[in-house]
């Protein structure tokens, strides 16, 4: 992950936006040492949407069901047996 100071990020803002979208890698904005708690990360909207979708699936229990089915030793789940309304 590349790091920028706030001043450098301001000067290179459009390049940073282009880089996070094309390279799919986040950029850290890290202020002076006395303000480390004010650091930030810039990511692409696509990456942000993906993170939010994963969090939603985790919070609603869908990913838990997926993991259970992956761990199922039968190796096969009949699609007709899935209760799609209660995932």
N, C-alpha and C positions, 0 to 999 in steps of 0.2 A: 504494500500500500504506500503510495506516495504521500509525503507530508508537505504542507505549505503553511507559512505563517499567514495571518489574516491579510497583511499588506501584499504579500506575494499572490495570495489567492484572488484578491481584488484586481490586481494587475493582469492576472491570467484567467479571469473568470470564464470567458467564452472557450478558451482552450480546455479548461477543466471540464466544462459541461460536455464538450465534444469527446474528451478522453473517457469519461465515465460511461458514456453511451456506446462508444465504439469498442473500447477495450474491456468493458464490463468489470472494471476494477474500481473499488472505492478510493476516495481521496480524503485524507485527514487534514483538517484545519486546526493547527495547534498553536495557541497563543504563547506569549512569553511564559517562562517558568512560574511566575507568581500567579498566573491565571489558568493553570492546567485544567481546572474544573470547568472551564468555558470552551473546551475543545468540541469539535463537531466533525461529522463525516458526511460527505456528499456521495450519493449513489444514484444510479439511473432510476427513472420512474418504473421501468420494467422490473428491475431488481427489487424495488420497494413493493410493487404489486405482488411479486412472487413471495416475498417475505410475509406480507399480510395474508395472502392466501394460505400459506403454510400454517401461520398462527391460527387462522380461522379453523382450518381442518383439525388442528391439534385441539383447540378449545372446544370443538363440537364433538370430539370423540371419533371422528372418521379415521384419523391416522392410527388410533389405537386398534380399531377394527382391522385396518390394513396390516398392521404388525401381527395381530393375532392370526390372520389368515396366512401370512408369510411363515409363521412359526408352526402352523398346522402340519403335522407329520403325514397327513393323508396325501398331501401334494396335489389335491384336487378339490375344488369347491364347485358344486353344481350351481350354476347361475340362477336356476329356478328356486333354490333354497334360500337365497339372500332376501332378507326383509328390507328392501330399499327405503321404505318409509321411516324406518327406525335406525338408520345408520348413525 
